[in-house]
């Protein structure tokens, strides 16, 4: 409990003029002492020596508790000292203190915590003899002139809580003349206030004698019946000289402006904190729906009870969306968040679905004008213009929608959509400050949403291009069983140039290709398409695999194409021979039914486009049932493990009884690759059948 704030100082004497003795401070002889954090006395006023008998030389540096407090009160003193230093920061009350001569004084204390410029904590104690203070209080209570001239509202109620005295300042605050106070209970004179709280505080002070200081009260009085005011109210028990309780003294100060400034400062701090948090929480991914959900989650419940993000459907298919002032606006809902389950959520457009809003709807007006639309107090006539249809308007009415705000999502002068905010449980209407905060959040989020939108568009374009360049389902080939997979990267900008191909050749031979263009994006995909086309052309010439890679290397070098790794193999089912050449690619894995899987030790060669040397062809005989696995590095490379560890993991998954080729593809992708990997994967597995003229094995 902290001491009451001092009232504004009276005008002092002119500079250089000393006031005469006899002032209130001289009468009270207030003693002052300062204790450090350990309880040692570091400052000691002359009044303290006069009150307690100890000189400054005797007091300074000593522990105040040991010097001034009786042993039986030491524990209580330590608690009060801790309360001041580390708790509420203040304490006021009467406490027995040991005088130097051994006697005990009842001393009225006001203790408060102090901080110096270095952050050190001290306790300031102001003290006076209780007898002196009580005499002064009684005299002051009887000084009608002082009370009447006080700018602070003052009143005295008796032990029955009836007004017996009211000063002019309180008359002005309450908007009632003194005559309408006197003789009445508080509840009779001021029924429009929180009477229960006021009377409870008075009864507590009467019972305990402990003042209640700076109690905040909010309400309206006849002095200003249309506006809420905030008052700081303090209660003190008033006693006669013989100790008889006379009643409760009440002081009232209108602190509405101070309270408003405090509230505005707190709101500003919350807004800044919310904006700072939004910078961290919105746009954590390039997923459009996730980004929209992050925005709605940020605004609920801090700013709204229900929040939704909608975008113009045109922006998902066009880089320059346009809206017609007279025609309907087509939105696509991306996200909805709510503080609680209510019918207002059911009235929101479901994420992923299209919604058609006529031009007279507030959401359509928001995106058409690029300006916020706020309805602080929603009336029933407003609901049809807020809701998308009559059924939704009825749901909003039943949910208790009372305030509405729509803010456009704008990037570079282009409106992407809107942030739709509703209040149903929060009783406060949207204010200009709320609107400004929503605009700031929407502006930051719009950039992230636009980036996510661009990402989705780029990803779709790259995937479409890449899939169009990959082969369609290869036809069955003589003497071969085939399975393949292609899995794109999880990020649009990382979509690259991995590819595979199965090329029919003369005499039932088959060319098998797996390649990886370094780099990512549309350029890598386009390069992949050119090399795949060239590979097919060279394969038709029935060249040795090393010659095919040689021609591709020269072509890539002349075209200045991105460096590419590649495995090119030709399988002849007539004799079961597979001829393979490698251009800087990861080694194929060979799994024979009766042996452990192994990585083929092929001459690595240099990647295509480097022109660093000749390529070599390795001849491999495949018996019926032998499997050959061709893959790109996206299957095995990770940032957490070395390539050797990953290749060993690949062989471990191939170990054991052979599965179907389709099952092998699925197992490898599921176990070796994570959905969030930043590289694409091409995977091609072949299993040799019986050679031409050879009977199948039993």
Buried (B, 14 or more C-beta within 10 A) or exposed (E): BBBBEEEEEEEEEEEEEEEEEEEEEEBBBBBBBBBBEEBBBBBBBEBBBEBBBBEEEBBBEBEBBEBBBEEEBEEEBEEBBEBBBEEEBBBBBBBBBBBBEEEEBEBBBBBBBBEEEEEEBBBBBBBBBBEBBBBBBBEEBEEEEEBEEBEBBBBBBBBEBBBBBBBBBBBBBBBBEBEBBBEBBBEEBBEEBEBEEBBEBBBBBBEEEBBBBBBEBEBBBEBEEEEEBBBBBBBBBBBEEEEEBBBBBBBBBBBBEEBEEEEEEEBEEEBEEBBEEBEEEBBEBBBBBBBBBBBBEBBBBBBBBBBBBBBBBBBBEEEEBEBEEEEBBBBBBBBBBBBEEBBBBBBBBEBEEEBBBEBEBBBBBBBBEBBBBBBBEBEEEBBBBBBBEEEBBBBBBBBBBBBBBBBBBBBEEBBBBBBBBBBBBBEEBBBEEBBEBBBBBBBBBBBBBBBBBBBBBBBEBBBEBBEEBBBEEBEEBBBBBBBBBBBBBBBBBBBBBBBBBBBBBEEBBBBBBBBBBBBBBBBBBBBBBBBBEBBBEBBEEBBBBBBBBBBBBEBBBEEEBBBBBBBBBBBBBBEBBBBBBBBBBBBBBBBBEEEEBBBBEBBBBBBBBBEEEEBBBBEBEBBBBBBBBBBBBBBBBBEEEEEEEBBEBBBEBBEEEBEEBEEBBBEBBEEBBEEEBBBBBBBBBBBBBBBBEBEEEE
